[in-house]
Amino acid sequence: MVDDACDVDSNRIHLLDEVTISKIAAGEVIERPASAVKELLDNSIDAGATEIKVEIEGSGVKRISVRDNGCGMSHVDASMAFKKHATSKLTSIDDLETVRTLGFRGEALSSMAAVAKVTLITRRNRDVAGTKVLAGSDGVESISEVGAPVGTTVDVADLFHSTPARRKYLKSSRTELAHITDILTSYAIAHPDISFTLLNEGKIVLRSPATANMFNNIVHIHGAEVARSLVPVVWENDLVKISGYISKPELSRSGSDLQFFYINGRSISSKAISNALRLGYYTLLPKGRYPAAFLSLKIDPAIVDVNVHPRKTEVRLSHEKEILEAITAAVEKALSSTHLVPEIKVKDKPSPAQTVLYEKEDEEDNKLQNKVHMPSRVLEEPAPYHPPAKDTERRLKASSRLQSRLEASPREEESAFVADDLKVMGQFEDLYIVAEVERKLLLIDQHAAHERVMYERVLDSRDMGWQELLNPVTLELNPKEKVILEEFIPYLEEVGFSISEFGPNTYVVTTVPTIFGRMESPDVVHDIVSDLLSVGRIKDDTEIYDHVFSTMACRAAIKAGAVCNKEQMSDLIRQLKKCKNPYTCPHGRPTMVSFTREELDRMFKRTG
């Protein structure tokens, strides 16, 4: 019997109509409000603007307005601007091999008009009157003369009104605002000679005045704390000229959110460049930590293919291996010629209350924390970081205190690994606890196990207690971090953080949950903010709480690489025993694996 689908005429191959084609193409270029902002910024910068003002409403969905003081367009050019692939930046296929402008495809305005209502107002200096163009999914609706200042203003309203499915998959309003802020931040660093302003619902989110160089803008946007830890990078060979700044090892993040890369003024994302940067640090950074970087690469446009991504965020290099090696060498040179011993800030003498609250660090731990070893060049994994013994003890005691505050609920059934005859044998690579139970060999991931313990303790008791920091932690945040933090502050405060604004881009943390124990460095809070930045779509309060709790649990748990004695290992297992789900961490990774005698025999080819 022939499948009915084969007889349906509507399933025959046919050409799509122009409206559908436009909307599909627009989806590739305009993925979210930040995509529209990026395309408009490219046009403004290519037009020679020295001042660019961006205003958004409704996280960019309701309205995006980008105004510049660039050269503007003539009436004829403005009339052509909304036609597909209409551009002043390419004249032939040969020009595509040496693109020097940020925009070049001539698809930005037509793509926006396919999914939004767009108004363009522009005037050249030589023209008496400006031109106003109204466009939508059906094309240009009207063209008229209008009074206007020199430059161009593009107003994008009701984004994705004709494609509601795309609007449905946008993230939270704060996340979309963070993406827009990130775009503005990146452009402001790459183009210090241009003044950028970003307003959200009429309030200033970012204002970056035109300055003489990149470093001044880094100070203005990311604050003095970041700027003080930067060292200059200067490198040049026949293929590439590298300039910019990288951080000393003392400044790092749990993610790559403080890394900005530019090729010929174009902001790009590149894991390959990030890896080359990281390789230049070798063993100077613990595994899982990322340095800050603001690197500008000048490369012959002929060996850079900028036409490999619809949103122009990636490039292809014809001499990639040599260029990546140059980046690593440039980083290595910058670090080798810089004094890298961290500066220890001298604090006031501890008060009696502080002495009671915290045990004094022993001299051996202090030496470990404050000493930096200058390693030899190693191309392998970075040397593992071993937290001080007192740090591990504090983390285990914190989770134990939380457990003692909760009424122990008896488990109906206990799995074999938590039976009373479990025997702790030792620790492997300061990562895994090795134990024996009921003729099974058990390996427990100490970080994942304690992360599960912390997660359930926090989940069971949101009111876990808090402690006041005798030395409050000051956070200097960039605009994107500030936007994200503001969304999460109410939830963080509910679990014990006290975070208040202390200047334009500065916050002060005065209390933290007791699970963190002693915390005098901003790194933990920075890492929590960095983790929250990476969150996907947040549907409701429950999901927000879950993300906050799992993030806190990860940051409060004992670390991989922490040396544990047998008593501490046994204590961790006892705490894990009381968990409702002891078998995975909050992110779904297994906390343990086991091997039976029979499995081991097979591995060793024992047949008898």
C-alpha positions as CSV (number, residue, x, y, z in Angstrom):
1,M,0.0,0.0,0.0
2,V,1.4,3.4,-1.0
3,D,1.9,5.9,1.9
4,D,-0.9,8.5,1.8
5,A,1.8,11.2,2.3
6,C,3.2,10.4,-1.1
7,D,-0.2,11.3,-2.7
8,V,-0.6,14.7,-1.1
9,D,0.0,17.4,-3.6
10,S,0.8,19.9,-0.9
11,N,4.0,17.9,-0.1
12,R,5.4,18.4,-3.6
13,I,8.5,20.6,-3.9
14,H,7.6,24.2,-4.5
15,L,9.1,27.7,-4.2
16,L,8.5,29.6,-1.0
17,D,6.8,33.0,-1.2
18,E,9.0,36.1,-0.7
19,V,7.5,37.0,2.7
20,T,8.4,33.5,4.1
21,I,11.9,33.7,2.6
22,S,12.5,37.1,4.2
23,K,11.4,35.9,7.6
24,I,13.6,32.8,7.4
25,A,16.6,34.9,6.4
26,A,15.8,37.4,9.2
27,G,15.8,34.6,11.7
28,E,19.4,33.8,10.8
29,V,20.6,37.4,11.2
30,I,18.2,38.7,13.9
31,E,18.2,36.0,16.6
32,R,17.3,38.3,19.5
33,P,17.1,42.0,20.3
34,A,20.9,42.1,20.8
35,S,21.4,41.0,17.2
36,A,19.5,44.0,15.9
37,V,21.5,46.3,18.2
38,K,24.8,44.8,16.9
39,E,23.8,45.2,13.2
40,L,22.8,48.9,13.8
41,L,26.0,49.6,15.7
42,D,28.0,48.2,12.8
43,N,26.3,50.6,10.4
44,S,26.8,53.6,12.7
45,I,30.5,52.9,13.2
46,D,31.0,52.3,9.4
47,A,29.3,55.7,8.9
48,G,32.1,57.4,10.9
49,A,30.0,58.2,14.0
50,T,31.7,59.6,17.1
51,E,28.6,59.5,19.3
52,I,26.1,56.6,19.4
53,K,23.1,56.5,21.7
54,V,21.0,53.3,22.1
55,E,17.6,53.4,23.8
56,I,15.6,50.2,24.5
57,E,12.2,49.4,26.0
58,G,10.7,46.1,27.0
59,S,14.2,44.4,26.8
60,G,14.4,45.5,23.2
61,V,11.3,43.7,22.0
62,K,9.0,46.7,22.4
63,R,11.5,49.2,21.0
64,I,15.1,49.7,20.0
65,S,16.4,53.1,18.9
66,V,20.0,53.7,17.7
67,R,21.0,57.3,17.0
68,D,24.4,58.3,15.6
69,N,26.1,61.5,14.3
70,G,27.7,59.7,11.3
71,C,27.7,60.9,7.7
72,G,24.1,60.0,7.1
73,M,22.5,59.0,3.8
74,S,21.1,60.7,0.8
75,H,17.4,60.5,-0.1
76,V,18.3,58.0,-2.9
77,D,20.4,55.8,-0.6
78,A,17.8,55.8,2.1
79,S,15.2,54.6,-0.4
80,M,17.5,51.7,-1.4
81,A,18.6,50.7,2.2
82,F,15.7,48.3,2.8
83,K,16.2,46.3,-0.4
84,K,17.8,42.9,0.1
85,H,21.6,42.9,-0.1
86,A,21.7,46.6,-0.9
87,T,25.1,47.9,0.4
88,S,27.6,50.6,-0.2
89,K,30.5,48.5,1.1
90,L,30.9,45.9,-1.6
91,T,30.9,46.4,-5.4
92,S,32.0,42.9,-6.5
93,I,32.9,39.4,-5.3
94,D,36.5,40.5,-5.1
95,D,35.7,43.0,-2.4
96,L,34.5,40.2,-0.2
97,E,38.1,39.0,0.1
98,T,39.3,42.2,1.7
99,V,36.4,43.5,3.8
100,R,37.5,46.3,6.1
101,T,34.0,47.5,7.3
102,L,32.0,45.9,10.1
103,G,28.9,45.5,7.9
104,F,29.0,44.4,4.3
105,R,26.1,42.0,3.4
106,G,23.4,44.7,3.1
107,E,20.9,42.6,4.9
108,A,20.5,44.2,8.3
109,L,17.7,46.6,7.6
110,S,15.8,44.3,5.3
111,S,16.0,41.5,7.9
112,M,14.7,43.8,10.7
113,A,11.8,45.0,8.6
114,A,10.8,41.4,7.9
115,V,10.1,40.9,11.7
116,A,9.5,44.4,13.0
117,K,8.3,47.9,12.2
118,V,11.3,50.0,11.3
119,T,11.6,53.8,11.0
120,L,14.8,55.3,9.5
121,I,15.5,59.0,9.7
122,T,18.8,60.3,8.2
123,R,20.4,63.4,6.8
124,R,23.8,64.3,5.3
125,N,25.6,67.5,6.2
126,R,25.2,68.8,2.6
127,D,21.4,68.2,2.5
128,V,18.9,70.8,3.7
129,A,16.2,68.2,4.6
130,G,16.5,64.6,5.9
131,T,14.7,61.5,4.7
132,K,12.2,59.4,6.7
133,V,11.5,55.8,5.6
134,L,8.8,53.5,7.2
135,A,9.2,49.8,6.5
136,G,7.7,46.5,7.6
137,S,7.2,42.9,6.5
138,D,5.6,44.0,3.2
139,G,8.6,46.2,2.4
140,V,8.9,50.0,2.3
141,E,5.6,51.7,3.2
142,S,6.5,55.4,2.8
143,I,9.3,57.7,2.0
144,S,9.2,61.4,2.9
145,E,11.3,64.5,3.6
146,V,11.7,65.5,7.3
147,G,13.7,67.9,9.4
148,A,16.6,66.0,11.1
149,P,20.1,66.4,12.5
150,V,23.1,65.1,10.6
151,G,23.4,61.4,11.1
152,T,21.0,58.5,11.3
153,T,18.4,57.2,13.7
154,V,16.9,53.8,13.3
155,D,13.8,52.9,15.4
156,V,12.9,49.2,15.6
157,A,9.4,48.6,17.2
158,D,7.5,45.5,18.1
159,L,10.3,43.0,17.3
160,F,9.1,39.5,16.2
161,H,5.5,40.7,16.0
162,S,5.1,38.6,12.9
163,T,7.0,35.6,14.2
164,P,5.5,35.0,17.7
165,A,7.3,31.6,18.0
166,R,10.6,33.4,18.0
167,R,9.5,35.8,20.7
168,K,8.4,32.9,22.8
169,Y,12.0,31.5,22.9
170,L,13.6,34.7,24.2
171,K,15.1,34.6,27.6
172,S,14.0,36.7,30.6
173,S,14.0,40.5,30.2
174,R,17.1,40.9,32.3
175,T,19.0,38.3,30.3
176,E,18.1,40.0,27.0
177,L,19.2,43.3,28.5
178,A,22.4,41.7,29.6
179,H,23.1,40.5,26.0
180,I,22.5,44.1,24.7
181,T,24.7,45.5,27.4
182,D,27.5,43.0,26.5
183,I,27.4,44.1,22.9
184,L,27.7,47.8,23.9
185,T,30.5,47.0,26.3
186,S,32.4,45.1,23.7
187,Y,32.1,47.8,21.1
188,A,33.0,50.6,23.6
189,I,36.3,48.8,24.4
190,A,37.1,48.1,20.8
191,H,36.3,51.7,19.7
192,P,37.5,54.1,22.5
193,D,37.3,57.1,20.2
194,I,33.5,56.7,20.1
195,S,31.1,57.8,22.9
196,F,28.5,55.1,23.6
197,T,25.4,55.5,25.7
198,L,22.8,52.8,26.6
199,L,19.5,53.6,28.2
200,N,16.9,51.0,29.4
201,E,13.4,52.4,30.1
202,G,15.0,55.9,30.2
203,K,17.6,54.9,32.8
204,I,21.3,54.9,32.0
205,V,22.8,51.4,31.9
206,L,26.1,52.3,30.3
207,R,27.8,55.5,29.4
208,S,31.3,55.3,27.9
209,P,32.8,58.7,26.9
210,A,35.3,58.9,24.0
211,T,38.8,58.4,25.4
212,A,42.3,58.3,24.0
213,N,42.9,54.5,24.4
214,M,41.4,51.1,25.2
215,F,42.8,51.1,28.8
216,N,40.8,54.2,29.8
217,N,37.6,52.5,28.7
218,I,38.5,49.3,30.5
219,V,38.9,51.4,33.7
220,H,35.6,53.2,33.1
221,I,33.6,50.1,32.3
222,H,35.1,47.3,34.4
223,G,36.4,49.4,37.3
224,A,39.8,50.0,38.9
225,E,39.9,46.5,40.5
226,V,40.1,44.8,37.1
227,A,42.3,47.5,35.6
228,R,44.9,47.2,38.4
229,S,45.5,43.6,37.6
230,L,46.1,44.1,33.9
231,V,49.4,43.9,32.1
232,P,50.0,45.3,28.5
233,V,50.4,42.9,25.6
234,V,52.5,44.0,22.6
235,W,53.5,41.6,19.9
236,E,54.1,41.7,16.1
237,N,55.3,39.3,13.4
238,D,54.7,39.0,9.6
239,L,51.1,37.7,10.1
240,V,49.6,39.5,13.1
241,K,50.0,42.6,15.3
242,I,48.7,42.0,18.8
243,S,47.9,44.6,21.4
244,G,45.8,45.0,24.5
245,Y,45.8,43.7,28.0
246,I,45.6,40.5,30.0
247,S,45.2,39.9,33.7
248,K,47.8,38.7,36.2
249,P,47.0,35.3,37.6
250,E,45.5,36.9,40.7
251,L,42.5,38.0,38.7
252,S,40.5,35.1,37.2
253,R,36.9,34.0,36.7
254,S,35.1,30.7,36.6
255,G,34.1,31.5,33.0
256,S,35.3,33.4,30.0
257,D,33.0,36.4,30.6
258,L,36.0,38.8,31.0
259,Q,37.5,37.9,27.7
260,F,37.1,40.2,24.7
261,F,38.7,39.5,21.3
262,Y,38.8,41.8,18.2
263,I,40.1,41.2,14.7
264,N,40.5,44.3,12.7
265,G,38.1,46.1,15.0
266,R,35.4,43.4,14.8
267,S,34.3,41.8,18.0
268,I,34.4,38.0,17.7
269,S,33.9,34.9,19.8
270,S,36.6,32.2,19.5
271,K,37.3,29.2,21.7
272,A,40.5,28.7,19.7
273,I,41.8,32.1,20.7
274,S,40.6,31.6,24.3
275,N,42.6,28.3,24.4
276,A,45.7,30.0,23.0
277,L,45.4,32.7,25.6
278,R,45.0,30.1,28.4
279,L,48.0,28.1,27.1
280,G,50.1,31.2,27.6
281,Y,49.5,31.0,31.3
282,Y,50.5,27.4,31.5
283,T,50.5,26.4,35.2
284,L,50.0,30.0,36.5
285,L,46.2,29.4,36.8
286,P,44.3,26.5,38.5
287,K,42.3,24.3,36.2
288,G,38.9,25.7,35.5
289,R,39.9,29.4,36.0
290,Y,39.9,31.9,33.1
291,P,42.0,35.1,32.9
292,A,40.7,38.4,31.8
293,A,41.8,39.6,28.4
294,F,41.2,42.5,26.0
295,L,43.1,41.6,22.9
296,S,43.1,43.4,19.5
297,L,44.5,41.6,16.5
298,K,45.4,43.4,13.3
299,I,45.6,40.9,10.4
300,D,45.7,41.3,6.6
301,P,42.0,41.2,5.6
302,A,43.0,38.9,2.7
303,I,43.6,36.0,5.2
304,V,40.5,36.7,7.3
305,D,37.2,35.2,6.1
306,V,34.4,37.2,7.9
307,N,31.6,35.7,5.9
308,V,31.3,32.4,7.8
309,H,28.6,33.3,10.3
310,P,25.2,34.9,9.6
311,R,25.7,37.3,12.6
312,K,29.4,37.9,11.8
313,T,30.5,36.8,15.3
314,E,33.0,34.2,14.0
315,V,35.8,34.4,11.5
316,R,38.0,31.8,9.7
317,L,41.8,32.4,9.5
318,S,43.9,30.9,6.7
319,H,47.0,30.8,8.9
320,E,45.2,30.0,12.2
321,K,47.9,27.7,13.7
322,E,50.6,30.4,13.3
323,I,48.3,33.1,14.6
324,L,47.3,31.1,17.7
325,E,50.9,30.4,18.4
326,A,51.6,34.1,18.2
327,I,48.9,34.8,20.8
328,T,50.3,32.2,23.2
329,A,53.8,33.7,22.7
330,A,52.6,37.2,23.3
331,V,50.8,36.2,26.5
332,E,53.9,34.3,27.7
333,K,56.1,37.3,27.0
334,A,53.8,39.7,28.8
335,L,53.6,37.6,31.9
336,S,57.3,36.7,32.0
337,S,58.2,40.4,32.1
338,T,55.8,41.3,34.8
339,H,56.0,41.1,38.6
340,L,53.4,38.4,39.4
341,V,53.5,38.1,43.2
342,P,50.1,39.0,44.4
343,E,49.9,42.1,46.6
344,I,48.4,41.3,50.0
345,K,46.3,44.1,51.4
346,V,47.1,44.7,55.0
347,K,43.9,44.7,57.1
348,D,43.1,46.2,60.4
349,K,43.8,44.1,63.5
350,P,41.1,41.6,64.1
351,S,38.5,42.5,66.7
352,P,37.6,40.1,69.5
353,A,34.4,39.3,67.7
354,Q,36.4,38.2,64.7
355,T,38.7,36.1,66.8
356,V,35.7,34.3,68.3
357,L,34.0,33.9,64.9
358,Y,36.9,32.5,63.0
359,E,39.9,30.4,63.9
360,K,43.2,32.0,63.2
361,E,44.8,30.6,60.0
362,D,47.9,28.5,60.9
363,E,51.2,29.8,59.6
364,E,51.6,26.9,57.1
365,D,48.3,27.6,55.4
366,N,49.1,31.3,55.2
367,K,52.3,30.5,53.4
368,L,50.5,28.3,51.0
369,Q,47.9,30.9,50.2
370,N,50.2,33.8,49.8
371,K,53.1,32.2,47.9
372,V,53.2,32.0,44.1
373,H,55.4,29.5,42.4
374,M,56.9,30.5,39.0
375,P,56.5,27.2,37.1
376,S,58.5,26.0,34.1
377,R,56.9,25.8,30.7
378,V,54.5,22.9,30.7
379,L,52.1,22.1,27.8
380,E,50.1,19.6,29.8
381,E,47.1,20.3,32.2
382,P,47.8,23.1,34.7
383,A,49.1,21.9,38.0
384,P,46.3,21.0,40.4
385,Y,45.4,23.5,43.1
386,H,45.4,22.2,46.6
387,P,43.2,24.2,49.0
388,P,44.5,24.7,52.5
389,A,43.5,21.9,55.0
390,K,41.6,24.4,57.2
391,D,39.5,25.4,54.1
392,T,38.3,21.8,53.7
393,E,37.6,21.5,57.4
394,R,35.5,24.7,57.4
395,R,33.4,23.6,54.4
396,L,32.7,20.2,56.0
397,K,31.8,21.8,59.3
398,A,29.5,24.2,57.6
399,S,27.4,21.5,56.0
400,S,27.4,19.5,59.2
401,R,26.1,22.5,61.2
402,L,23.3,22.9,58.6
403,Q,22.4,19.2,59.0
404,S,22.3,19.5,62.8
405,R,19.7,22.3,62.5
406,L,17.3,20.1,60.6
407,E,15.4,17.2,62.0
408,A,16.8,14.1,60.5
409,S,14.1,12.3,58.5
410,P,14.6,8.5,58.5
411,R,15.1,6.9,55.2
412,E,12.9,4.0,54.3
413,E,15.7,2.2,52.6
414,E,19.5,2.7,52.6
415,S,21.6,1.8,49.6
416,A,24.5,-0.6,49.9
417,F,27.2,2.1,49.8
418,V,26.0,3.7,53.1
419,A,25.9,0.4,55.1
420,D,27.6,0.4,58.5
421,D,30.5,-1.8,57.3
422,L,31.8,0.7,54.7
423,K,35.5,1.0,54.9
424,V,37.4,4.1,53.8
425,M,40.7,3.1,52.2
426,G,42.1,6.4,51.1
427,Q,42.1,9.1,48.5
428,F,43.2,9.1,44.8
429,E,44.7,12.1,43.2
430,D,43.0,14.3,45.8
431,L,39.8,13.9,43.8
432,Y,38.2,10.6,44.7
433,I,37.5,8.8,47.9
434,V,38.4,5.1,47.7
435,A,36.2,2.8,49.8
436,E,35.2,-0.8,50.2
437,V,31.6,-2.0,50.9
438,E,30.0,-5.4,50.6
439,R,32.6,-6.8,48.3
440,K,32.5,-3.8,46.1
441,L,35.2,-1.2,45.3
442,L,33.6,2.3,45.6
443,L,35.0,5.5,44.1
444,I,33.3,8.7,45.3
445,D,33.8,12.1,43.7
446,Q,34.4,14.3,46.8
447,H,33.3,17.6,45.2
448,A,30.2,16.2,43.5
449,A,29.3,14.4,46.8
450,H,29.7,17.5,49.0
451,E,27.9,19.5,46.4
452,R,24.9,17.2,46.7
453,V,25.0,17.5,50.5
454,M,25.2,21.3,50.3
455,Y,22.4,21.5,47.8
456,E,19.9,19.4,49.8
457,R,20.8,21.2,53.1
458,V,20.1,24.6,51.4
459,L,17.0,23.3,49.7
460,D,15.6,22.0,53.0
461,S,16.3,25.2,54.9
462,R,16.3,28.5,53.0
463,D,16.7,30.2,56.3
464,M,20.1,28.7,56.8
465,G,21.5,31.6,58.8
466,W,23.8,34.3,57.8
467,Q,27.0,35.9,59.1
468,E,28.1,39.5,58.9
469,L,31.4,40.2,57.2
470,L,33.7,42.3,59.4
471,N,35.5,43.3,56.3
472,P,32.7,43.8,53.7
473,V,33.4,42.7,50.1
474,T,33.3,45.3,47.4
475,L,32.3,44.2,44.0
476,E,33.2,46.3,40.9
477,L,30.9,45.0,38.2
478,N,30.8,45.7,34.5
479,P,27.4,46.8,33.1
480,K,26.4,43.3,32.0
481,E,27.2,41.8,35.5
482,K,25.2,44.6,37.1
483,V,22.1,43.9,35.0
484,I,22.2,40.2,35.9
485,L,22.9,40.7,39.5
486,E,20.0,43.1,40.0
487,E,17.6,40.4,38.8
488,F,19.0,37.9,41.4
489,I,19.5,40.2,44.4
490,P,16.0,39.5,45.9
491,Y,16.7,35.8,45.8
492,L,20.2,36.0,47.1
493,E,19.1,38.2,50.0
494,E,16.5,35.6,50.9
495,V,19.2,33.0,51.5
496,G,21.5,35.2,53.5
497,F,23.4,37.7,51.2
498,S,23.1,41.4,51.9
499,I,24.0,43.2,48.7
500,S,23.6,47.0,48.2
501,E,24.6,49.5,45.6
502,F,27.7,51.5,46.5
503,G,28.2,53.7,43.4
504,P,27.4,53.6,39.7
505,N,28.8,50.1,39.1
506,T,29.9,49.1,42.6
507,Y,28.1,46.9,45.2
508,V,29.0,46.0,48.7
509,V,28.4,42.6,50.3
510,T,28.0,42.8,54.1
511,T,26.5,39.4,54.9
512,V,26.8,35.9,53.4
513,P,25.1,32.6,54.1
514,T,26.8,30.6,56.8
515,I,27.6,27.8,54.4
516,F,30.4,29.9,53.0
517,G,32.2,30.2,56.3
518,R,35.0,32.7,56.2
519,M,34.8,34.8,53.0
520,E,37.0,37.9,52.6
521,S,37.6,37.7,48.9
522,P,35.2,38.9,46.2
523,D,36.1,35.9,44.1
524,V,33.3,33.7,45.5
525,V,30.6,36.3,44.8
526,H,32.1,37.1,41.4
527,D,32.0,33.4,40.5
528,I,28.4,33.2,41.6
529,V,27.5,36.1,39.4
530,S,29.4,34.5,36.6
531,D,27.5,31.3,37.0
532,L,24.2,33.2,37.1
533,L,25.2,34.9,33.8
534,S,25.3,31.5,32.1
535,V,21.7,30.6,33.1
536,G,19.3,29.7,30.4
537,R,15.7,30.7,30.2
538,I,14.2,31.2,33.7
539,K,10.5,30.4,33.7
540,D,9.5,31.0,37.3
541,D,10.6,31.7,40.8
542,T,11.1,28.0,41.5
543,E,13.6,27.6,38.7
544,I,15.5,30.8,39.9
545,Y,15.7,29.4,43.4
546,D,17.0,26.1,42.1
547,H,19.7,27.8,40.1
548,V,20.8,30.0,42.9
549,F,20.9,27.0,45.3
550,S,22.8,24.8,43.0
551,T,25.3,27.6,42.3
552,M,25.8,28.2,46.0
553,A,26.2,24.5,46.7
554,C,28.9,24.2,44.0
555,R,30.8,27.2,45.4
556,A,30.5,26.1,49.0
557,A,31.5,22.5,48.5
558,I,34.9,21.1,49.2
559,K,37.1,21.3,46.1
560,A,38.6,18.8,43.7
561,G,42.2,18.8,44.7
562,A,41.5,19.2,48.4
563,V,43.5,16.8,50.5
564,C,41.2,15.0,53.0
565,N,42.2,12.8,55.9
566,K,40.2,9.6,56.7
567,E,38.2,11.3,59.3
568,Q,37.1,14.0,56.9
569,M,36.3,11.4,54.2
570,S,34.2,9.4,56.7
571,D,32.4,12.6,57.8
572,L,31.5,13.4,54.1
573,I,30.2,9.9,53.6
574,R,28.0,10.2,56.7
575,Q,26.6,13.5,55.4
576,L,26.0,12.0,52.0
577,K,24.2,9.1,53.6
578,K,21.4,11.5,54.8
579,C,20.7,12.9,51.4
580,K,17.5,12.0,49.6
581,N,19.4,11.5,46.3
582,P,23.0,10.7,47.2
583,Y,23.9,9.4,43.7
584,T,24.2,12.6,41.6
585,C,25.2,16.2,42.1
586,P,22.7,19.0,41.5
587,H,23.9,19.1,37.9
588,G,23.3,15.4,37.2
589,R,26.9,14.1,37.4
590,P,27.3,10.9,39.4
591,T,28.7,11.2,42.9
592,M,30.1,7.6,42.9
593,V,30.8,4.5,40.8
594,S,31.3,0.9,42.1
595,F,33.1,-2.2,40.8
596,T,32.2,-5.7,41.8
597,R,34.8,-8.4,42.4
598,E,33.6,-10.1,39.2
599,E,34.0,-7.0,37.1
600,L,37.5,-6.5,38.4
601,D,38.3,-10.1,37.7
602,R,37.2,-9.7,34.1
603,M,39.3,-6.5,33.7
604,F,42.3,-8.5,34.9
605,K,41.5,-11.5,32.7
606,R,41.0,-13.7,35.8
607,T,38.9,-16.6,34.6
608,G,39.0,-19.0,37.5
